Amino acid sequence: MKTAGFSLPRRRRPRPWRRKTDCQVRQDQRTKIPAFCHFSATEHPHQFTSIMPATATSRVEEIPTDKPSQSSSVSYPTKKWPANLLQIMLSELKIQRGLALPLVAMNLTWFVKIAVTTAFLGRLGELQLAGGTLGFTFANVTGFSVLNGLCGAMEPICGQAFGAKNFRLLHKTLLMAIILLLLITLPVSFLWLNVDKILIHFGQKEDISAVAKTYLFYLLPDLVVTSLLCPLKAYLSSQSITIPIMFSSALALAFHIPINIFLAKAKGLEGVSMAIWISDLIAAILLVLYVVVKEIRKGGKWNEGGWWDQRVEDWLRLLKLSGPCCLTTCLEWWCYEILVLLTGRLRNAKQEVGVIAIVLNFDYLLYSVMLSLATCASTRVSNELGSNQPIAAYQSAYGTLAVSTISGCVGALAMVGARGVWAPLFSNDKGIITGVKKMMLLMAVIEVVNFPLTVCGGIVRGTARPWLAMYANLGGFYLLALPLGVVLAFKAALGLSGLLIGLLVGMATCLALLLVMVVRIKWHEEADKAHILASDGNLETVNKLYRDAGEQWSCSYVHSEYSSKKQAKQGSKVLGFPTCPAKLTLH
């Protein structure tokens, strides 16, 4: 451009990205949180894995631009629900169908097993039925719920390790979980051996307490068997292997019935108790054989080693996850037991206890489905995070959550439709039948909330943050549900309806809290954390990296060009994250 006989200097086109060789990670001035450029592994997976070391994180500083609108205080909008939610939900349903259906069948065999055991106890007499049922309830509350809860820590560790193809971590986690559960059986066994004194202290009759002690004494071997069976199930399900679990449970149930027939005639109450751990032992032996054959012959993973490479950091990681997992399971499990105990304090306690027992039997059937969905969510999320696929983990989580909402509605409709025929299967008392019809309507509403609540717990467990579900259960069940239920049942004289209304309000509060936590998950950061954990890192390293990001880290700029701009744009639009045509490594 020429003006008045002289030419203006040609203006240089501003460079869109400012290169810095050594830049300190700064903090956002508004939120005091480090501003990071999230960079999807689906855009450049080969460059991503080659640049980021095992002990570093891909949360890096956002590169400033010359445009004034892109300052460090600008927060980029993130789409919490994908536009193609229906398509994602259908694809996830296809993937999880093969994962969830065997788990549903396995959980149903557990319900049938309890029903068979109760039937054989009833054939022995009224005292044996009361004492055996009380003993088995005590075993669930103090033993099996604790072991199953502790074993939940294997899901995030093994799931993320399988996604990262770190079979050494899988192997040593399996052995550590078995050793941990075997150690826990020692104090549990002490409780079982003194169950008669505990029950008498809480007002139970001496004859019933003595029968319960006999029942639990012959059930003690099941603690050892469960310490082996639960980790094996978690080890296989975290690798999306569920069909062997289903077949082993079905075969164990098939043997459970003839074993009960033989031992009940030969030894009575002791034989019925022994039949439980014998059938569990059959399932455990079948799974051990499958794992050994799979590891040696088919998968060839046995040579990966790692079986005895446990370190102190590995034990600390397992313990830090197993504690919240155990409390999450136990808090929910114990809440239902407390609900039954409170029902026994109502005016017409005999009838109300029968009503709540029959209603909860149908709830157990639906719980087998929602528990399977939660395991699917935990497995899918942990596998995708371990393989460094945050977008896939995000889609799996929200797809499973949508499926659980639909499943909750279907389960509620099934409960409403079956309320007229369910009660006569257990009792001929007209008062109990009428009460069951009424309570199943209220329980159907609870199921609509309970399905997504359980799946949300699986999602946060898959991200290796089970304490979120623990805090939600503690606040929702024990600070709201039970106190409100007591007030409505006894002060407002609503009876059993008041207890269930309190439970509904508490569950809705838990669901609201967990939904907020799930929506606020930063999937790229969780993928980075999973990358460290699956690479034999530890939680302290991860927390330190996140806590000290804005103060202690420095970053170096590594320039790389996009191979395909169109592909990069499409990859960044999935979640609404800004594209970043540069890479930074932390040192």
RAFENCOR-V714143 format. One record per residue. N is the residue number from 1. RES is the residue in three letters. SS is DSSP state (h for helix, s for strand, l for the rest). NEAR is the number of other ideal C-beta (glycine too) atoms within 10 Angstrom. Layout:
# RAFENCOR-V714143
n={N;N}
res={RES;RES}
ss={SS;SS}
near={NEAR;NEAR}
This chain:
# RAFENCOR-V714143
n={1;2;3;4;5;6;7;8;9;10;11;12;13;14;15;16;17;18;19;20;21;22;23;24;25;26;27;28;29;30;31;32;33;34;35;36;37;38;39;40;41;42;43;44;45;46;47;48;49;50;51;52;53;54;55;56;57;58;59;60;61;62;63;64;65;66;67;68;69;70;71;72;73;74;75;76;77;78;79;80;81;82;83;84;85;86;87;88;89;90;91;92;93;94;95;96;97;98;99;100;101;102;103;104;105;106;107;108;109;110;111;112;113;114;115;116;117;118;119;120;121;122;123;124;125;126;127;128;129;130;131;132;133;134;135;136;137;138;139;140;141;142;143;144;145;146;147;148;149;150;151;152;153;154;155;156;157;158;159;160;161;162;163;164;165;166;167;168;169;170;171;172;173;174;175;176;177;178;179;180;181;182;183;184;185;186;187;188;189;190;191;192;193;194;195;196;197;198;199;200;201;202;203;204;205;206;207;208;209;210;211;212;213;214;215;216;217;218;219;220;221;222;223;224;225;226;227;228;229;230;231;232;233;234;235;236;237;238;239;240;241;242;243;244;245;246;247;248;249;250;251;252;253;254;255;256;257;258;259;260;261;262;263;264;265;266;267;268;269;270;271;272;273;274;275;276;277;278;279;280;281;282;283;284;285;286;287;288;289;290;291;292;293;294;295;296;297;298;299;300;301;302;303;304;305;306;307;308;309;310;311;312;313;314;315;316;317;318;319;320;321;322;323;324;325;326;327;328;329;330;331;332;333;334;335;336;337;338;339;340;341;342;343;344;345;346;347;348;349;350;351;352;353;354;355;356;357;358;359;360;361;362;363;364;365;366;367;368;369;370;371;372;373;374;375;376;377;378;379;380;381;382;383;384;385;386;387;388;389;390;391;392;393;394;395;396;397;398;399;400;401;402;403;404;405;406;407;408;409;410;411;412;413;414;415;416;417;418;419;420;421;422;423;424;425;426;427;428;429;430;431;432;433;434;435;436;437;438;439;440;441;442;443;444;445;446;447;448;449;450;451;452;453;454;455;456;457;458;459;460;461;462;463;464;465;466;467;468;469;470;471;472;473;474;475;476;477;478;479;480;481;482;483;484;485;486;487;488;489;490;491;492;493;494;495;496;497;498;499;500;501;502;503;504;505;506;507;508;509;510;511;512;513;514;515;516;517;518;519;520;521;522;523;524;525;526;527;528;529;530;531;532;533;534;535;536;537;538;539;540;541;542;543;544;545;546;547;548;549;550;551;552;553;554;555;556;557;558;559;560;561;562;563;564;565;566;567;568;569;570;571;572;573;574;575;576;577;578;579;580;581;582;583;584;585;586;587}
res={MET;LYS;THR;ALA;GLY;PHE;SER;LEU;PRO;ARG;ARG;ARG;ARG;PRO;ARG;PRO;TRP;ARG;ARG;LYS;THR;ASP;CYS;GLN;VAL;ARG;GLN;ASP;GLN;ARG;THR;LYS;ILE;PRO;ALA;PHE;CYS;HIS;PHE;SER;ALA;THR;GLU;HIS;PRO;HIS;GLN;PHE;THR;SER;ILE;MET;PRO;ALA;THR;ALA;THR;SER;ARG;VAL;GLU;GLU;ILE;PRO;THR;ASP;LYS;PRO;SER;GLN;SER;SER;SER;VAL;SER;TYR;PRO;THR;LYS;LYS;TRP;PRO;ALA;ASN;LEU;LEU;GLN;ILE;MET;LEU;SER;GLU;LEU;LYS;ILE;GLN;ARG;GLY;LEU;ALA;LEU;PRO;LEU;VAL;ALA;MET;ASN;LEU;THR;TRP;PHE;VAL;LYS;ILE;ALA;VAL;THR;THR;ALA;PHE;LEU;GLY;ARG;LEU;GLY;GLU;LEU;GLN;LEU;ALA;GLY;GLY;THR;LEU;GLY;PHE;THR;PHE;ALA;ASN;VAL;THR;GLY;PHE;SER;VAL;LEU;ASN;GLY;LEU;CYS;GLY;ALA;MET;GLU;PRO;ILE;CYS;GLY;GLN;ALA;PHE;GLY;ALA;LYS;ASN;PHE;ARG;LEU;LEU;HIS;LYS;THR;LEU;LEU;MET;ALA;ILE;ILE;LEU;LEU;LEU;LEU;ILE;THR;LEU;PRO;VAL;SER;PHE;LEU;TRP;LEU;ASN;VAL;ASP;LYS;ILE;LEU;ILE;HIS;PHE;GLY;GLN;LYS;GLU;ASP;ILE;SER;ALA;VAL;ALA;LYS;THR;TYR;LEU;PHE;TYR;LEU;LEU;PRO;ASP;LEU;VAL;VAL;THR;SER;LEU;LEU;CYS;PRO;LEU;LYS;ALA;TYR;LEU;SER;SER;GLN;SER;ILE;THR;ILE;PRO;ILE;MET;PHE;SER;SER;ALA;LEU;ALA;LEU;ALA;PHE;HIS;ILE;PRO;ILE;ASN;ILE;PHE;LEU;ALA;LYS;ALA;LYS;GLY;LEU;GLU;GLY;VAL;SER;MET;ALA;ILE;TRP;ILE;SER;ASP;LEU;ILE;ALA;ALA;ILE;LEU;LEU;VAL;LEU;TYR;VAL;VAL;VAL;LYS;GLU;ILE;ARG;LYS;GLY;GLY;LYS;TRP;ASN;GLU;GLY;GLY;TRP;TRP;ASP;GLN;ARG;VAL;GLU;ASP;TRP;LEU;ARG;LEU;LEU;LYS;LEU;SER;GLY;PRO;CYS;CYS;LEU;THR;THR;CYS;LEU;GLU;TRP;TRP;CYS;TYR;GLU;ILE;LEU;VAL;LEU;LEU;THR;GLY;ARG;LEU;ARG;ASN;ALA;LYS;GLN;GLU;VAL;GLY;VAL;ILE;ALA;ILE;VAL;LEU;ASN;PHE;ASP;TYR;LEU;LEU;TYR;SER;VAL;MET;LEU;SER;LEU;ALA;THR;CYS;ALA;SER;THR;ARG;VAL;SER;ASN;GLU;LEU;GLY;SER;ASN;GLN;PRO;ILE;ALA;ALA;TYR;GLN;SER;ALA;TYR;GLY;THR;LEU;ALA;VAL;SER;THR;ILE;SER;GLY;CYS;VAL;GLY;ALA;LEU;ALA;MET;VAL;GLY;ALA;ARG;GLY;VAL;TRP;ALA;PRO;LEU;PHE;SER;ASN;ASP;LYS;GLY;ILE;ILE;THR;GLY;VAL;LYS;LYS;MET;MET;LEU;LEU;MET;ALA;VAL;ILE;GLU;VAL;VAL;ASN;PHE;PRO;LEU;THR;VAL;CYS;GLY;GLY;ILE;VAL;ARG;GLY;THR;ALA;ARG;PRO;TRP;LEU;ALA;MET;TYR;ALA;ASN;LEU;GLY;GLY;PHE;TYR;LEU;LEU;ALA;LEU;PRO;LEU;GLY;VAL;VAL;LEU;ALA;PHE;LYS;ALA;ALA;LEU;GLY;LEU;SER;GLY;LEU;LEU;ILE;GLY;LEU;LEU;VAL;GLY;MET;ALA;THR;CYS;LEU;ALA;LEU;LEU;LEU;VAL;MET;VAL;VAL;ARG;ILE;LYS;TRP;HIS;GLU;GLU;ALA;ASP;LYS;ALA;HIS;ILE;LEU;ALA;SER;ASP;GLY;ASN;LEU;GLU;THR;VAL;ASN;LYS;LEU;TYR;ARG;ASP;ALA;GLY;GLU;GLN;TRP;SER;CYS;SER;TYR;VAL;HIS;SER;GLU;TYR;SER;SER;LYS;LYS;GLN;ALA;LYS;GLN;GLY;SER;LYS;VAL;LEU;GLY;PHE;PRO;THR;CYS;PRO;ALA;LYS;LEU;THR;LEU;HIS}
ss={l;s;s;l;l;s;s;l;l;l;l;l;l;l;l;l;l;l;l;l;l;s;s;s;l;l;s;l;l;l;l;l;l;s;l;s;s;l;l;l;l;l;l;l;h;h;h;h;h;h;h;l;l;l;l;l;l;l;l;s;s;l;l;l;l;l;l;l;l;l;l;l;l;l;l;l;l;l;l;l;l;l;l;l;h;h;h;h;h;h;h;h;h;h;h;h;h;h;h;h;h;h;h;h;h;h;h;h;h;h;h;h;h;h;h;h;h;h;h;h;h;h;h;h;l;h;h;h;h;h;h;h;h;h;h;h;h;h;h;h;h;h;h;h;h;h;h;h;h;h;h;l;h;h;h;h;h;h;h;h;h;h;h;l;l;l;h;h;h;h;h;h;h;h;h;h;h;h;h;h;h;h;h;h;h;h;h;h;h;h;h;h;h;l;h;h;h;h;h;h;h;l;l;l;l;h;h;h;h;h;h;h;h;h;h;h;h;l;l;l;h;h;h;h;h;h;h;h;h;h;h;h;h;h;h;h;h;l;l;l;l;l;h;h;h;h;h;h;h;h;h;h;h;h;h;h;h;h;h;h;h;h;h;h;h;h;h;l;h;h;h;h;h;h;h;h;h;h;h;h;h;h;h;h;h;h;h;h;h;h;h;h;h;h;h;h;h;h;l;l;l;h;h;h;l;l;l;l;l;l;l;h;h;h;h;h;h;h;h;h;h;h;h;h;h;h;h;h;h;h;h;h;h;h;h;h;h;h;h;h;h;h;h;l;l;l;l;l;h;h;h;h;h;h;h;h;h;h;h;h;h;h;h;h;h;h;h;h;h;h;h;h;h;h;h;h;h;h;h;h;h;h;h;h;h;h;l;l;l;h;h;h;h;h;h;h;h;h;h;h;h;h;h;h;h;h;h;h;h;h;h;h;h;h;h;h;h;h;h;h;h;h;h;h;h;l;l;l;l;h;h;h;h;h;h;h;h;h;h;h;h;h;h;h;h;h;h;h;h;h;h;h;h;h;h;h;h;h;h;h;h;h;l;l;l;l;h;h;h;h;h;h;h;h;h;h;h;h;h;h;h;h;h;h;h;h;h;h;h;h;h;l;l;l;l;h;h;h;h;h;h;h;h;h;h;h;h;h;h;h;h;h;h;h;h;h;h;h;h;l;l;l;h;h;h;h;h;h;h;h;h;h;h;h;l;l;l;l;h;h;h;h;h;h;h;h;h;l;h;h;h;h;l;s;s;s;s;s;s;l;l;l;l;l;h;h;h;h;h;h;h;h;h;l;l;l;l;l;l;l;l;s;s;s;s;s;l}
near={7;7;7;5;5;6;9;8;6;7;7;6;6;9;9;10;14;13;10;15;7;9;17;12;21;13;14;17;10;11;10;8;11;20;23;22;19;22;25;24;22;17;20;20;13;8;15;17;12;10;16;21;12;12;13;18;22;24;24;29;23;21;19;15;14;10;9;6;6;13;13;14;9;12;10;14;8;13;12;13;11;18;10;12;13;11;12;19;20;13;14;23;15;9;16;23;11;12;19;24;16;21;26;19;18;26;20;19;22;15;14;14;20;16;12;18;21;14;13;23;25;14;12;17;14;9;14;20;18;18;28;27;19;20;28;22;13;20;24;16;17;18;22;19;19;22;23;20;24;26;26;26;27;28;27;29;30;29;30;32;29;23;27;22;13;21;20;15;25;25;22;23;25;22;15;21;26;18;15;20;24;14;10;18;19;9;11;18;16;9;15;23;13;13;23;20;10;16;21;14;10;8;6;17;14;10;11;20;21;16;25;26;20;20;26;28;15;20;22;17;15;24;23;17;19;21;22;19;27;22;26;24;24;26;23;21;25;28;20;16;18;24;16;19;23;18;17;25;28;16;15;24;19;13;15;23;16;10;19;24;13;12;20;20;10;10;14;15;23;16;20;27;27;20;26;24;19;19;26;21;19;20;26;23;15;19;22;14;12;19;19;11;11;17;17;12;9;9;13;11;18;15;8;16;12;19;13;8;13;15;11;8;14;17;14;13;25;21;13;16;24;23;16;21;24;22;21;24;24;19;20;21;17;17;19;17;14;18;21;15;11;21;21;11;12;19;9;13;12;12;18;24;17;21;27;25;15;22;24;15;16;22;20;15;17;22;19;17;23;25;20;26;25;28;29;29;31;28;32;27;32;32;25;26;32;29;21;25;21;26;19;23;28;26;24;27;27;21;24;31;22;19;22;26;16;13;22;26;14;15;23;22;13;15;23;16;12;15;20;12;8;19;25;13;10;14;17;8;16;9;14;21;20;13;24;26;16;15;23;24;14;16;24;23;18;23;26;22;22;26;28;27;28;26;29;27;29;29;29;26;29;33;25;26;18;29;17;22;30;22;18;25;25;14;15;26;24;15;12;18;27;19;12;19;27;16;13;19;24;16;9;11;10;16;19;24;17;21;29;25;20;24;25;20;17;25;26;19;20;27;21;14;19;24;15;12;18;20;11;8;20;15;24;24;19;22;29;25;25;33;28;19;26;28;16;20;18;17;16;12;15;20;11;12;21;14;10;12;19;17;10;11;18;11;17;13;18;13;10;11;7;15;10;11;11;8;13;18;12;13;19;19;12;17;19;12;21;13;16;20;15;18;20;24;14;19;9}
